[in-house]
Amino acid sequence: MSKRIYHSHHNIVYSCKYHVVFCPKYRRKVLVDGVATRLKELVEQIAEEYQFEVIE
């Protein structure tokens, strides 16, 4: 179970989470031959740059 992290700013408290769904055209298998590995690297790099956490 993940721990709940709340952020606060002046007079508000919030916990913001997004759910991203990846749907390739025609439902083809596109995350093959190292594409999945590279995609994971890019997401981790962007998460570090913008200071957010990827849960799964």
mmCIF file as Biopython writes it, N, C-alpha, C and O atoms, coordinates in Angstrom:
data_model
#
loop_
_atom_site.group_PDB
_atom_site.id
_atom_site.type_symbol
_atom_site.label_atom_id
_atom_site.label_alt_id
_atom_site.label_comp_id
_atom_site.label_asym_id
_atom_site.label_entity_id
_atom_site.label_seq_id
_atom_site.pdbx_PDB_ins_code
_atom_site.Cartn_x
_atom_site.Cartn_y
_atom_site.Cartn_z
_atom_site.occupancy
_atom_site.B_iso_or_equiv
_atom_site.auth_seq_id
_atom_site.auth_asym_id
_atom_site.pdbx_PDB_model_num
ATOM 1   N N  . MET A ? 1  ? 0.845  -1.170 0.000   1.0 0.0 1  A 1 
ATOM 2   C CA . MET A ? 1  ? 0.000  0.000  0.000   1.0 0.0 1  A 1 
ATOM 3   C C  . MET A ? 1  ? 0.894  1.237  0.000   1.0 0.0 1  A 1 
ATOM 4   O O  . MET A ? 1  ? 1.851  1.317  0.769   1.0 0.0 1  A 1 
ATOM 5   N N  . SER A ? 2  ? 0.580  2.193  -0.859  1.0 0.0 2  A 1 
ATOM 6   C CA . SER A ? 2  ? 1.390  3.401  -0.917  1.0 0.0 2  A 1 
ATOM 7   C C  . SER A ? 2  ? 0.954  4.381  0.165   1.0 0.0 2  A 1 
ATOM 8   O O  . SER A ? 2  ? -0.217 4.444  0.538   1.0 0.0 2  A 1 
ATOM 9   N N  . LYS A ? 3  ? 1.914  5.131  0.651   1.0 0.0 3  A 1 
ATOM 10  C CA . LYS A ? 3  ? 1.588  6.114  1.669   1.0 0.0 3  A 1 
ATOM 11  C C  . LYS A ? 3  ? 1.024  7.361  0.998   1.0 0.0 3  A 1 
ATOM 12  O O  . LYS A ? 3  ? 1.412  7.705  -0.119  1.0 0.0 3  A 1 
ATOM 13  N N  . ARG A ? 4  ? 0.125  8.022  1.673   1.0 0.0 4  A 1 
ATOM 14  C CA . ARG A ? 4  ? -0.499 9.217  1.135   1.0 0.0 4  A 1 
ATOM 15  C C  . ARG A ? 4  ? 0.387  10.421 1.412   1.0 0.0 4  A 1 
ATOM 16  O O  . ARG A ? 4  ? 0.812  10.649 2.545   1.0 0.0 4  A 1 
ATOM 17  N N  . ILE A ? 5  ? 0.655  11.175 0.381   1.0 0.0 5  A 1 
ATOM 18  C CA . ILE A ? 5  ? 1.463  12.372 0.512   1.0 0.0 5  A 1 
ATOM 19  C C  . ILE A ? 5  ? 0.595  13.565 0.133   1.0 0.0 5  A 1 
ATOM 20  O O  . ILE A ? 5  ? 0.035  13.621 -0.962  1.0 0.0 5  A 1 
ATOM 21  N N  . TYR A ? 6  ? 0.493  14.502 1.040   1.0 0.0 6  A 1 
ATOM 22  C CA . TYR A ? 6  ? -0.299 15.700 0.810   1.0 0.0 6  A 1 
ATOM 23  C C  . TYR A ? 6  ? 0.635  16.897 0.712   1.0 0.0 6  A 1 
ATOM 24  O O  . TYR A ? 6  ? 1.638  16.977 1.422   1.0 0.0 6  A 1 
ATOM 25  N N  . HIS A ? 7  ? 0.302  17.809 -0.159  1.0 0.0 7  A 1 
ATOM 26  C CA . HIS A ? 7  ? 1.056  19.040 -0.312  1.0 0.0 7  A 1 
ATOM 27  C C  . HIS A ? 7  ? 0.195  20.180 0.192   1.0 0.0 7  A 1 
ATOM 28  O O  . HIS A ? 7  ? -1.032 20.111 0.124   1.0 0.0 7  A 1 
ATOM 29  N N  . SER A ? 8  ? 0.822  21.219 0.692   1.0 0.0 8  A 1 
ATOM 30  C CA . SER A ? 8  ? 0.047  22.366 1.172   1.0 0.0 8  A 1 
ATOM 31  C C  . SER A ? 8  ? 0.642  23.645 0.613   1.0 0.0 8  A 1 
ATOM 32  O O  . SER A ? 8  ? 1.834  23.741 0.321   1.0 0.0 8  A 1 
ATOM 33  N N  . HIS A ? 9  ? -0.234 24.612 0.478   1.0 0.0 9  A 1 
ATOM 34  C CA . HIS A ? 9  ? 0.163  25.913 -0.043  1.0 0.0 9  A 1 
ATOM 35  C C  . HIS A ? 9  ? -0.812 26.943 0.504   1.0 0.0 9  A 1 
ATOM 36  O O  . HIS A ? 9  ? -2.004 26.889 0.204   1.0 0.0 9  A 1 
ATOM 37  N N  . HIS A ? 10 ? -0.332 27.851 1.280   1.0 0.0 10 A 1 
ATOM 38  C CA . HIS A ? 10 ? -1.137 28.895 1.928   1.0 0.0 10 A 1 
ATOM 39  C C  . HIS A ? 10 ? -2.328 28.290 2.679   1.0 0.0 10 A 1 
ATOM 40  O O  . HIS A ? 10 ? -2.169 27.839 3.814   1.0 0.0 10 A 1 
ATOM 41  N N  . ASN A ? 11 ? -3.512 28.272 2.070   1.0 0.0 11 A 1 
ATOM 42  C CA . ASN A ? 11 ? -4.690 27.809 2.804   1.0 0.0 11 A 1 
ATOM 43  C C  . ASN A ? 11 ? -5.316 26.555 2.212   1.0 0.0 11 A 1 
ATOM 44  O O  . ASN A ? 11 ? -6.489 26.277 2.463   1.0 0.0 11 A 1 
ATOM 45  N N  . ILE A ? 12 ? -4.549 25.785 1.425   1.0 0.0 12 A 1 
ATOM 46  C CA . ILE A ? 12 ? -5.097 24.559 0.840   1.0 0.0 12 A 1 
ATOM 47  C C  . ILE A ? 12 ? -4.173 23.382 1.099   1.0 0.0 12 A 1 
ATOM 48  O O  . ILE A ? 12 ? -2.971 23.549 1.309   1.0 0.0 12 A 1 
ATOM 49  N N  . VAL A ? 13 ? -4.746 22.202 1.080   1.0 0.0 13 A 1 
ATOM 50  C CA . VAL A ? 13 ? -4.006 20.949 1.177   1.0 0.0 13 A 1 
ATOM 51  C C  . VAL A ? 13 ? -4.502 20.076 0.042   1.0 0.0 13 A 1 
ATOM 52  O O  . VAL A ? 13 ? -5.710 19.956 -0.164  1.0 0.0 13 A 1 
ATOM 53  N N  . TYR A ? 14 ? -3.574 19.455 -0.710  1.0 0.0 14 A 1 
ATOM 54  C CA . TYR A ? 14 ? -3.995 18.677 -1.866  1.0 0.0 14 A 1 
ATOM 55  C C  . TYR A ? 14 ? -3.085 17.482 -2.107  1.0 0.0 14 A 1 
ATOM 56  O O  . TYR A ? 14 ? -1.940 17.444 -1.658  1.0 0.0 14 A 1 
ATOM 57  N N  . SER A ? 15 ? -3.613 16.536 -2.809  1.0 0.0 15 A 1 
ATOM 58  C CA . SER A ? 15 ? -2.872 15.379 -3.278  1.0 0.0 15 A 1 
ATOM 59  C C  . SER A ? 15 ? -3.320 15.138 -4.714  1.0 0.0 15 A 1 
ATOM 60  O O  . SER A ? 15 ? -4.448 14.708 -4.953  1.0 0.0 15 A 1 
ATOM 61  N N  . CYS A ? 16 ? -2.453 15.408 -5.650  1.0 0.0 16 A 1 
ATOM 62  C CA . CYS A ? 16 ? -2.807 15.367 -7.071  1.0 0.0 16 A 1 
ATOM 63  C C  . CYS A ? 16 ? -2.181 14.125 -7.723  1.0 0.0 16 A 1 
ATOM 64  O O  . CYS A ? 16 ? -0.968 13.925 -7.659  1.0 0.0 16 A 1 
ATOM 65  N N  . LYS A ? 17 ? -3.014 13.310 -8.339  1.0 0.0 17 A 1 
ATOM 66  C CA . LYS A ? 17 ? -2.537 12.108 -9.016  1.0 0.0 17 A 1 
ATOM 67  C C  . LYS A ? 17 ? -3.168 12.035 -10.401 1.0 0.0 17 A 1 
ATOM 68  O O  . LYS A ? 17 ? -4.319 12.429 -10.586 1.0 0.0 17 A 1 
ATOM 69  N N  . TYR A ? 18 ? -2.415 11.531 -11.371 1.0 0.0 18 A 1 
ATOM 70  C CA . TYR A ? 18 ? -2.905 11.377 -12.736 1.0 0.0 18 A 1 
ATOM 71  C C  . TYR A ? 18 ? -2.793 9.923  -13.151 1.0 0.0 18 A 1 
ATOM 72  O O  . TYR A ? 18 ? -1.878 9.215  -12.732 1.0 0.0 18 A 1 
ATOM 73  N N  . HIS A ? 19 ? -3.714 9.491  -13.964 1.0 0.0 19 A 1 
ATOM 74  C CA . HIS A ? 19 ? -3.709 8.143  -14.516 1.0 0.0 19 A 1 
ATOM 75  C C  . HIS A ? 19 ? -3.549 8.295  -16.021 1.0 0.0 19 A 1 
ATOM 76  O O  . HIS A ? 19 ? -4.417 8.868  -16.679 1.0 0.0 19 A 1 
ATOM 77  N N  . VAL A ? 20 ? -2.443 7.787  -16.577 1.0 0.0 20 A 1 
ATOM 78  C CA . VAL A ? 20 ? -2.163 7.923  -17.997 1.0 0.0 20 A 1 
ATOM 79  C C  . VAL A ? 20 ? -2.392 6.581  -18.671 1.0 0.0 20 A 1 
ATOM 80  O O  . VAL A ? 20 ? -1.897 5.553  -18.208 1.0 0.0 20 A 1 
ATOM 81  N N  . VAL A ? 21 ? -3.136 6.591  -19.757 1.0 0.0 21 A 1 
ATOM 82  C CA . VAL A ? 21 ? -3.421 5.380  -20.519 1.0 0.0 21 A 1 
ATOM 83  C C  . VAL A ? 21 ? -2.756 5.513  -21.884 1.0 0.0 21 A 1 
ATOM 84  O O  . VAL A ? 21 ? -2.949 6.511  -22.579 1.0 0.0 21 A 1 
ATOM 85  N N  . PHE A ? 22 ? -1.984 4.518  -22.262 1.0 0.0 22 A 1 
ATOM 86  C CA . PHE A ? 22 ? -1.283 4.507  -23.542 1.0 0.0 22 A 1 
ATOM 87  C C  . PHE A ? 22 ? -2.023 3.571  -24.491 1.0 0.0 22 A 1 
ATOM 88  O O  . PHE A ? 22 ? -2.059 2.362  -24.263 1.0 0.0 22 A 1 
ATOM 89  N N  . CYS A ? 23 ? -2.608 4.114  -25.546 1.0 0.0 23 A 1 
ATOM 90  C CA . CYS A ? 23 ? -3.368 3.320  -26.525 1.0 0.0 23 A 1 
ATOM 91  C C  . CYS A ? 23 ? -2.758 3.483  -27.907 1.0 0.0 23 A 1 
ATOM 92  O O  . CYS A ? 23 ? -2.981 4.506  -28.555 1.0 0.0 23 A 1 
ATOM 93  N N  . PRO A ? 24 ? -1.997 2.504  -28.373 1.0 0.0 24 A 1 
ATOM 94  C CA . PRO A ? 24 ? -1.427 2.609  -29.718 1.0 0.0 24 A 1 
ATOM 95  C C  . PRO A ? 24 ? -2.504 2.427  -30.789 1.0 0.0 24 A 1 
ATOM 96  O O  . PRO A ? 24 ? -3.535 1.801  -30.544 1.0 0.0 24 A 1 
ATOM 97  N N  . LYS A ? 25 ? -2.257 2.968  -31.951 1.0 0.0 25 A 1 
ATOM 98  C CA . LYS A ? 25 ? -3.195 2.882  -33.060 1.0 0.0 25 A 1 
ATOM 99  C C  . LYS A ? 25 ? -3.377 1.416  -33.467 1.0 0.0 25 A 1 
ATOM 100 O O  . LYS A ? 25 ? -2.405 0.669  -33.577 1.0 0.0 25 A 1 
ATOM 101 N N  . TYR A ? 26 ? -4.585 1.030  -33.679 1.0 0.0 26 A 1 
ATOM 102 C CA . TYR A ? 26 ? -4.967 -0.327 -34.100 1.0 0.0 26 A 1 
ATOM 103 C C  . TYR A ? 26 ? -4.592 -1.398 -33.092 1.0 0.0 26 A 1 
ATOM 104 O O  . TYR A ? 26 ? -4.573 -2.583 -33.426 1.0 0.0 26 A 1 
ATOM 105 N N  . ARG A ? 27 ? -4.287 -0.991 -31.841 1.0 0.0 27 A 1 
ATOM 106 C CA . ARG A ? 27 ? -3.944 -1.917 -30.756 1.0 0.0 27 A 1 
ATOM 107 C C  . ARG A ? 27 ? -2.793 -2.869 -31.110 1.0 0.0 27 A 1 
ATOM 108 O O  . ARG A ? 27 ? -2.786 -4.032 -30.708 1.0 0.0 27 A 1 
ATOM 109 N N  . ARG A ? 28 ? -1.829 -2.353 -31.865 1.0 0.0 28 A 1 
ATOM 110 C CA . ARG A ? 28 ? -0.652 -3.151 -32.201 1.0 0.0 28 A 1 
ATOM 111 C C  . ARG A ? 28 ? 0.298  -3.211 -31.012 1.0 0.0 28 A 1 
ATOM 112 O O  . ARG A ? 28 ? 0.274  -2.338 -30.145 1.0 0.0 28 A 1 
ATOM 113 N N  . LYS A ? 29 ? 1.113  -4.218 -30.976 1.0 0.0 29 A 1 
ATOM 114 C CA . LYS A ? 29 ? 2.140  -4.312 -29.942 1.0 0.0 29 A 1 
ATOM 115 C C  . LYS A ? 29 ? 3.327  -3.465 -30.378 1.0 0.0 29 A 1 
ATOM 116 O O  . LYS A ? 29 ? 4.066  -3.840 -31.288 1.0 0.0 29 A 1 
ATOM 117 N N  . VAL A ? 30 ? 3.504  -2.327 -29.729 1.0 0.0 30 A 1 
ATOM 118 C CA . VAL A ? 30 ? 4.571  -1.404 -30.113 1.0 0.0 30 A 1 
ATOM 119 C C  . VAL A ? 30 ? 5.685  -1.324 -29.076 1.0 0.0 30 A 1 
ATOM 120 O O  . VAL A ? 30 ? 6.757  -0.797 -29.374 1.0 0.0 30 A 1 
ATOM 121 N N  . LEU A ? 31 ? 5.463  -1.825 -27.886 1.0 0.0 31 A 1 
ATOM 122 C CA . LEU A ? 31 ? 6.483  -1.770 -26.846 1.0 0.0 31 A 1 
ATOM 123 C C  . LEU A ? 31 ? 7.339  -3.035 -26.883 1.0 0.0 31 A 1 
ATOM 124 O O  . LEU A ? 31 ? 7.397  -3.792 -25.914 1.0 0.0 31 A 1 
ATOM 125 N N  . VAL A ? 32 ? 8.004  -3.246 -28.025 1.0 0.0 32 A 1 
ATOM 126 C CA . VAL A ? 32 ? 8.866  -4.414 -28.224 1.0 0.0 32 A 1 
ATOM 127 C C  . VAL A ? 32 ? 10.240 -3.940 -28.690 1.0 0.0 32 A 1 
ATOM 128 O O  . VAL A ? 32 ? 10.405 -2.786 -29.086 1.0 0.0 32 A 1 
ATOM 129 N N  . ASP A ? 33 ? 11.209 -4.826 -28.641 1.0 0.0 33 A 1 
ATOM 130 C CA . ASP A ? 33 ? 12.575 -4.567 -29.130 1.0 0.0 33 A 1 
ATOM 131 C C  . ASP A ? 33 ? 13.225 -3.349 -28.489 1.0 0.0 33 A 1 
ATOM 132 O O  . ASP A ? 33 ? 13.814 -2.525 -29.190 1.0 0.0 33 A 1 
ATOM 133 N N  . GLY A ? 34 ? 13.129 -3.225 -27.183 1.0 0.0 34 A 1 
ATOM 134 C CA . GLY A ? 34 ? 13.799 -2.152 -26.466 1.0 0.0 34 A 1 
ATOM 135 C C  . GLY A ? 34 ? 13.009 -0.857 -26.373 1.0 0.0 34 A 1 
ATOM 136 O O  . GLY A ? 34 ? 13.447 0.076  -25.700 1.0 0.0 34 A 1 
ATOM 137 N N  . VAL A ? 35 ? 11.863 -0.775 -27.026 1.0 0.0 35 A 1 
ATOM 138 C CA . VAL A ? 35 ? 11.057 0.447  -26.974 1.0 0.0 35 A 1 
ATOM 139 C C  . VAL A ? 35 ? 10.538 0.666  -25.555 1.0 0.0 35 A 1 
ATOM 140 O O  . VAL A ? 35 ? 10.526 1.798  -25.071 1.0 0.0 35 A 1 
ATOM 141 N N  . ALA A ? 36 ? 10.115 -0.387 -24.895 1.0 0.0 36 A 1 
ATOM 142 C CA . ALA A ? 36 ? 9.607  -0.268 -23.523 1.0 0.0 36 A 1 
ATOM 143 C C  . ALA A ? 36 ? 10.701 0.230  -22.580 1.0 0.0 36 A 1 
ATOM 144 O O  . ALA A ? 36 ? 10.442 1.058  -21.706 1.0 0.0 36 A 1 
ATOM 145 N N  . THR A ? 37 ? 11.909 -0.268 -22.754 1.0 0.0 37 A 1 
ATOM 146 C CA . THR A ? 37 ? 13.032 0.153  -21.908 1.0 0.0 37 A 1 
ATOM 147 C C  . THR A ? 37 ? 13.337 1.631  -22.108 1.0 0.0 37 A 1 
ATOM 148 O O  . THR A ? 37 ? 13.540 2.368  -21.143 1.0 0.0 37 A 1 
ATOM 149 N N  . ARG A ? 38 ? 13.368 2.056  -23.366 1.0 0.0 38 A 1 
ATOM 150 C CA . ARG A ? 38 ? 13.656 3.462  -23.672 1.0 0.0 38 A 1 
ATOM 151 C C  . ARG A ? 38 ? 12.542 4.378  -23.160 1.0 0.0 38 A 1 
ATOM 152 O O  . ARG A ? 38 ? 12.815 5.463  -22.647 1.0 0.0 38 A 1 
ATOM 153 N N  . LEU A ? 39 ? 11.290 3.940  -23.299 1.0 0.0 39 A 1 
ATOM 154 C CA . LEU A ? 39 ? 10.158 4.719  -22.803 1.0 0.0 39 A 1 
ATOM 155 C C  . LEU A ? 39 ? 10.253 4.898  -21.295 1.0 0.0 39 A 1 
ATOM 156 O O  . LEU A ? 39 ? 9.994  5.985  -20.778 1.0 0.0 39 A 1 
ATOM 157 N N  . LYS A ? 40 ? 10.624 3.832  -20.587 1.0 0.0 40 A 1 
ATOM 158 C CA . LYS A ? 40 ? 10.773 3.904  -19.136 1.0 0.0 40 A 1 
ATOM 159 C C  . LYS A ? 40 ? 11.884 4.882  -18.753 1.0 0.0 40 A 1 
ATOM 160 O O  . LYS A ? 40 ? 11.730 5.652  -17.805 1.0 0.0 40 A 1 
ATOM 161 N N  . GLU A ? 41 ? 13.002 4.855  -19.482 1.0 0.0 41 A 1 
ATOM 162 C CA . GLU A ? 41 ? 14.107 5.784  -19.222 1.0 0.0 41 A 1 
ATOM 163 C C  . GLU A ? 41 ? 13.660 7.230  -19.416 1.0 0.0 41 A 1 
ATOM 164 O O  . GLU A ? 41 ? 13.986 8.098  -18.606 1.0 0.0 41 A 1 
ATOM 165 N N  . LEU A ? 42 ? 12.913 7.491  -20.490 1.0 0.0 42 A 1 
ATOM 166 C CA . LEU A ? 42 ? 12.444 8.846  -20.765 1.0 0.0 42 A 1 
ATOM 167 C C  . LEU A ? 42 ? 11.480 9.341  -19.695 1.0 0.0 42 A 1 
ATOM 168 O O  . LEU A ? 42 ? 11.564 10.491 -19.265 1.0 0.0 42 A 1 
ATOM 169 N N  . VAL A ? 43 ? 10.574 8.485  -19.268 1.0 0.0 43 A 1 
ATOM 170 C CA . VAL A ? 43 ? 9.611  8.872  -18.235 1.0 0.0 43 A 1 
ATOM 171 C C  . VAL A ? 43 ? 10.336 9.174  -16.924 1.0 0.0 43 A 1 
ATOM 172 O O  . VAL A ? 43 ? 10.002 10.147 -16.248 1.0 0.0 43 A 1 
ATOM 173 N N  . GLU A ? 44 ? 11.313 8.362  -16.561 1.0 0.0 44 A 1 
ATOM 174 C CA . GLU A ? 44 ? 12.084 8.608  -15.336 1.0 0.0 44 A 1 
ATOM 175 C C  . GLU A ? 44 ? 12.879 9.903  -15.427 1.0 0.0 44 A 1 
ATOM 176 O O  . GLU A ? 44 ? 12.987 10.635 -14.444 1.0 0.0 44 A 1 
ATOM 177 N N  . GLN A ? 45 ? 13.437 10.190 -16.600 1.0 0.0 45 A 1 
ATOM 178 C CA . GLN A ? 45 ? 14.200 11.419 -16.808 1.0 0.0 45 A 1 
ATOM 179 C C  . GLN A ? 45 ? 13.293 12.641 -16.676 1.0 0.0 45 A 1 
ATOM 180 O O  . GLN A ? 45 ? 13.667 13.620 -16.030 1.0 0.0 45 A 1 
ATOM 181 N N  . ILE A ? 46 ? 12.123 12.594 -17.274 1.0 0.0 46 A 1 
ATOM 182 C CA . ILE A ? 46 ? 11.183 13.711 -17.203 1.0 0.0 46 A 1 
ATOM 183 C C  . ILE A ? 46 ? 10.664 13.880 -15.777 1.0 0.0 46 A 1 
ATOM 184 O O  . ILE A ? 46 ? 10.488 15.004 -15.306 1.0 0.0 46 A 1 
ATOM 185 N N  . ALA A ? 47 ? 10.419 12.760 -15.090 1.0 0.0 47 A 1 
ATOM 186 C CA . ALA A ? 47 ? 9.950  12.829 -13.704 1.0 0.0 47 A 1 
ATOM 187 C C  . ALA A ? 47 ? 10.985 13.505 -12.813 1.0 0.0 47 A 1 
ATOM 188 O O  . ALA A ? 47 ? 10.634 14.291 -11.933 1.0 0.0 47 A 1 
ATOM 189 N N  . GLU A ? 48 ? 12.240 13.204 -13.038 1.0 0.0 48 A 1 
ATOM 190 C CA . GLU A ? 48 ? 13.297 13.834 -12.251 1.0 0.0 48 A 1 
ATOM 191 C C  . GLU A ? 48 ? 13.399 15.327 -12.570 1.0 0.0 48 A 1 
ATOM 192 O O  . GLU A ? 48 ? 13.587 16.152 -11.675 1.0 0.0 48 A 1 
ATOM 193 N N  . GLU A ? 49 ? 13.274 15.659 -13.843 1.0 0.0 49 A 1 
ATOM 194 C CA . GLU A ? 49 ? 13.386 17.055 -14.274 1.0 0.0 49 A 1 
ATOM 195 C C  . GLU A ? 49 ? 12.264 17.921 -13.698 1.0 0.0 49 A 1 
ATOM 196 O O  . GLU A ? 49 ? 12.509 19.046 -13.260 1.0 0.0 49 A 1 
ATOM 197 N N  . TYR A ? 50 ? 11.041 17.401 -13.698 1.0 0.0 50 A 1 
ATOM 198 C CA . TYR A ? 50 ? 9.893  18.170 -13.223 1.0 0.0 50 A 1 
ATOM 199 C C  . TYR A ? 50 ? 9.514  17.846 -11.775 1.0 0.0 50 A 1 
ATOM 200 O O  . TYR A ? 50 ? 8.515  18.353 -11.264 1.0 0.0 50 A 1 
ATOM 201 N N  . GLN A ? 51 ? 10.301 17.015 -11.127 1.0 0.0 51 A 1 
ATOM 202 C CA . GLN A ? 51 ? 10.162 16.682 -9.709  1.0 0.0 51 A 1 
ATOM 203 C C  . GLN A ? 51 ? 8.798  16.093 -9.369  1.0 0.0 51 A 1 
ATOM 204 O O  . GLN A ? 51 ? 8.099  16.597 -8.490  1.0 0.0 51 A 1 
ATOM 205 N N  . PHE A ? 52 ? 8.421  15.016 -10.073 1.0 0.0 52 A 1 
ATOM 206 C CA . PHE A ? 52 ? 7.235  14.253 -9.695  1.0 0.0 52 A 1 
ATOM 207 C C  . PHE A ? 52 ? 7.609  12.793 -9.588  1.0 0.0 52 A 1 
ATOM 208 O O  . PHE A ? 52 ? 8.679  12.379 -10.032 1.0 0.0 52 A 1 
ATOM 209 N N  . GLU A ? 53 ? 6.728  12.023 -9.001  1.0 0.0 53 A 1 
ATOM 210 C CA . GLU A ? 53 ? 7.000  10.619 -8.714  1.0 0.0 53 A 1 
ATOM 211 C C  . GLU A ? 53 ? 6.132  9.724  -9.579  1.0 0.0 53 A 1 
ATOM 212 O O  . GLU A ? 53 ? 4.928  9.946  -9.708  1.0 0.0 53 A 1 
ATOM 213 N N  . VAL A ? 54 ? 6.752  8.712  -10.170 1.0 0.0 54 A 1 
ATOM 214 C CA . VAL A ? 54 ? 6.019  7.706  -10.929 1.0 0.0 54 A 1 
ATOM 215 C C  . VAL A ? 54 ? 5.758  6.560  -9.969  1.0 0.0 54 A 1 
ATOM 216 O O  . VAL A ? 54 ? 6.694  5.951  -9.453  1.0 0.0 54 A 1 
ATOM 217 N N  . ILE A ? 55 ? 4.472  6.263  -9.726  1.0 0.0 55 A 1 
ATOM 218 C CA . ILE A ? 55 ? 4.117  5.239  -8.751  1.0 0.0 55 A 1 
ATOM 219 C C  . ILE A ? 55 ? 4.265  3.837  -9.338  1.0 0.0 55 A 1 
ATOM 220 O O  . ILE A ? 55 ? 4.853  2.958  -8.708  1.0 0.0 55 A 1 
ATOM 221 N N  . GLU A ? 56 ? 3.741  3.629  -10.527 1.0 0.0 56 A 1 
ATOM 222 C CA . GLU A ? 56 ? 3.874  2.324  -11.188 1.0 0.0 56 A 1 
ATOM 223 C C  . GLU A ? 56 ? 4.191  2.507  -12.634 1.0 0.0 56 A 1 
ATOM 224 O O  . GLU A ? 56 ? 4.341  1.527  -13.363 1.0 0.0 56 A 1 
#
